[in-house]
Amino acid sequence: MDGMTDEQLVEHIARGGMVEGPERASEGYREALSKLLIGVADSEFWGLAHYYEAIKDAPTINAYMAGVALLQDELGHAAIAYRLLRDIGVDTEYLIYQRPASQLRHPYFFDIPMNTWAEFAVATGLLDRAGFHLLGDIYEGTSYAPWKRALAKVHREEGFHMRLGERWMARLGETDEGREQVQRAIDWMFVMGLEFFGQPDQRKRNVGQLNYRLRSKPNDQIRQGWLADVVPMIEKLGYQVPAHFDAEKRGYVIDCPFPVDFDETAKRWRFEDGPVGWDRVLERWKRRGPGVQFCMDQVRAGYRELRAAA
């Protein structure tokens, strides 16, 4: 496969062929792969400080230990993605320690501080489930063989994460106070989950990622898969969610304005103002959320100390 043109590589992939390493990929393939890997690595990595703040509110020592184990898994997932990026020549030290916030590629959700165990439970039950669907699509369909092999472990661990969240959503719901906390977290995190999958397909098709079969499904199809998974789970636990299955449309329909503005201070969506355009959402994503600097400071403190000492 060495020496293939980009067109020949696309044909090879279309026939079910795999790419066994960066040296066998075209420049276009490596560029599309690096963009996708950076987004995945950032998603695994940059929200961990917020997750840890919420884990501190764990109601039992066993819960705390389970939360810390989850963070260790996520750090390992990020390390896998960053290692694959190094293999294709990306400067990961720059990505982790020097890149400005405006260049980070993780979903906006990971820039929002979390303070309670209920928020941690809902984040793992809903947003880790979103990650499970995104990575599951890559795991099942990617043409990049090194990543597919690495994702076998990641995919199993993400399943543990979302089951942990679901169990605690149920357990917290056994008291009025806990049920109220979980519902409040669902109210803002569910729409974050809708945003997690990016813009609708008519606006952004990720043609390179799909043509190179780095992933197999477009954004809207993966979003529907997540809705088919998460909405029945939420309803089974007795919580409210603004979505329902429409038999005529053969898919899930959102029962609230979307996309919509977000009040970062109150952690609530401004549904009363009605839906907004995706350009406005992109502006919010690009300026990042209120907790991004906290996460960056947590990650880079030791690096800056060592640099200063040197």
N, C-alpha and C positions, 0 to 999 in steps of 0.2 A: 504493500500500500504506500510505501515511501515514494515521494515524487508526484503524487496525485495532484491534479488541479482541484480547485474548489468544486467545480462542477462534477468531476469524477468522484470526489469524496461524498458529495450529496447523493449521487447515484448509489454508491457503495452502502451508505447508511439506509437509503430507501429500500434496498434489498435485504435489510436486516443485519448488515455488517456492523461491527463494533470498532471503536477507536481505542487502541491499547495504550496510548501514551501521547504526550504532547508532541513528540518528534514525528508522529504520524498524522498530525492534524494540520489543516491549512491555517493561514493567518486569520481568516474570517471565523473559522471554527474556534480557535483559541480566544479570539476577542469575545465571541458570544459566551463561551464557557467561563471566561474570567468574570464577566458581568454577573452571570447567574451565581457563580460561586461566591463572589463578594457579597451579594445580597443574602445568600444563605448563611455565610459565616457571620455577617453582621447581626442577623436575626438571632443566631444562637448566642451571641456574645454580649451585645451592648445593653441588654436589659437586665443582666444578672444582678447588678447592684440593687435594683429596685426589687427584684424577687427576694433578695436576701433581707432587705428591710422588712418585707412582709412576713418572711419566715420567722423573724424574731418574735412575732406575735403568736407563734404556735401554742396551742393549748396543752400539749403534752410533750414530754421529751422524745417519745417515739415519733410524733408528728414532726418535731424539729429535725430529727435525724433523717426522716424520709425526705424532708425538704432540702436538706443539705446534700443528700445523695443525688437528688434531682439536679441541683446546681452543678455537681461534679460531672454528671452525664452531659449537661449542656455545654460545659467548658470543653469536654472531650469532643463533642460534636463540632464545636467551633475550631478546635485544633485540627481535626481531620480536614475541614474545608480550607483552612489557611495553609495546611501542608500541601494540599493539591494545588493551591494557588502558587506556592513557592516552586512547585515542580514545573509550572508553565511560565516561570520567570517573573512573577509579580512580587514586588517588594512588600512583604507582609509587615516588616517592622514599621514602614511608613504607614500602612493601613491601620495598625493598632495604636502606634504611639505618636504619630505626627499629623495624621490627616485631620483637616478641619471638620467641624460638625456638619457643615453644609454638604460635604461629600459622602457622609454616611448613607448607607443604602437599606437599613433595616426599616420595617414598618413603624409608623408613627406611634403605635401602641406602646412600644418599648421605651418611649421618652416620657411616659406618664408615671409619676411616683405611685407606689403601692404601699399601704401602711398596715393592712390587717390580714389575718390568716384567711378570712373569707375571700378577700381579693385574690390571694395566692391560689386558693382552691378553684375559684372561677377562672382565673387566668390559665391554670393548667387544664381545667376541664374544657374550656372553650378555645383558647388561643393555641395551646399546645396541640389541640385537636386540629386546628387550622394548619399548623406546621406539619402534623402527621399526614394530612391530605396533600400538601405541597410536596413534601419529600417522598411520599408514597408514589406520587405521579412520576417523580424523577427516578426513584428506585425501580419502578416497574418498566419504565420506557426509555431511560437514558441510553445513548449510544456510547457514552464515555465509560469504558470498562473499569478503570481504577475507581471511579466514583461509585459505580454500581456495587462493586465488591465492598467498599467501605460503608455503604448505606445499609447493608444487611444488619449490622449491629445497631446503627442509629435508629432504624425503623422499629426494631423491637423495643428499644428504650423509650422512644416517644410514646409507644403504646402504654408502657408503665406510667408515664407522666400523666396522660389524660385519664387513666383509670384512677390514679391517686386523687386527682381533682374531682372526679365524679363521686368517689366514695365520700370525700369530705363535704361536697355540696349536699349530699344526702344526710350525712351525720349532723351537720350544722343546722339543717332544716328541722331537726327534732325539737328545737326550742324556738320560741317566737323571736327572740333577739337574733339568733343565728340565721333564721329564715329571712328576716328583714335585711341583715347584712349581705346575705348571698343575693337576694333579689336586687338590692341596690347595685351590687357589682355587676350583675347580669345586665342591668339597665344601661350601663355605659360600655361594658366590654363586648356585648353582642354586636353592636354596630362597628366597634373596632375590628371584630372578626370579619365583618363584611368588607371593610376596607383592606384587610390583610392581603387579599388576593389581587389588589391593584385595580386599575381602571377597567371598565368594561371593554369587551373585545372590539367594539366598533371604533374605539379610540386608540387602543394599543394592542397589537396582535402578537408581539414578540416573535416576529417572523423568523429571525435568525435562530432563536432557541427551538422553534418548532421545525424549521427546515432541516436543522442539524440533528433533530430528535434528541436534544438535550433534555427536553421534557416532552410529554406526548399530548397534553390537553391544554386548551386555551384557558384564560382566567375565569370566564363565566362558567365553564363546565366544572372546574375544580371548586368554584364557589358553591355551585349547586350540590356537589357531592358533600361538601361540608355541611350545608343546610340540611340535607337529608339525614345526616348523622347527628347533628347537634340539636336540632329543633325537637325531635321525638325524645331525646335524652332529657332536655330541660323540662318538657311537659310531663314526662314520666315521674320526675322528681317533684312535681307539683308547683313549679315556678312558671312565671309568665314570660312570654317571648313574642315580640312583634313580627311574627311570620307564620305562614300556614301553607299547606300543600294545596295547590289548585289542580284539580283533576283534568280540567279542560286544557290547561297550559302544560300539563304533565311536568310540573316543577313547582318549586317553592316561590311564594310571592312575599315581598316585604310589606308589612302593614304599617310602616312609619315612613316619614319623609327620608329619602336617601338619594344622593349624599346630602349631608347637612353639617352646619357649623357646630363646633364643639367648644363648650365653656371649660377651659383648662383648670380654672380655679375651683369650680364647683364639681368638676368631673361629671358633667351632664351635657346631653345633646340638646341643641336649641331647636327642638321640633316645632315649637310655636312659630318660628320664623319661616318654616317651610323649607323645601329642598333648595340646594344651591348648585351651581355648575361645578364640573370637575376641575376647571381651571382654578377655582377658589380652593378646592381641596388640595390641589398640587402646591399652591402657595403655602398652605399650612404645613404640608409634609416637608417642603424644602427649608422652611425656617426652623424645623425641628420642634420638639415639644419642651415643656418647662423643666424636665428632669434630665435632659441630655448632658448638660455640663456636669452634673453630679456623677453620672456614670463614667464620663471621661476622666474626671478627677480621680475617682476611685481606681481606675485601671492604670492611670499614668503617674500616680504619685511616686511609686518606687522607681520608675524609669527616670523621672526628673531628678530624684535625689541622687541616683547613681551617676547621672550625667553631670550634675553639679559637683559631686565629689571628684569625678575624674578630671 
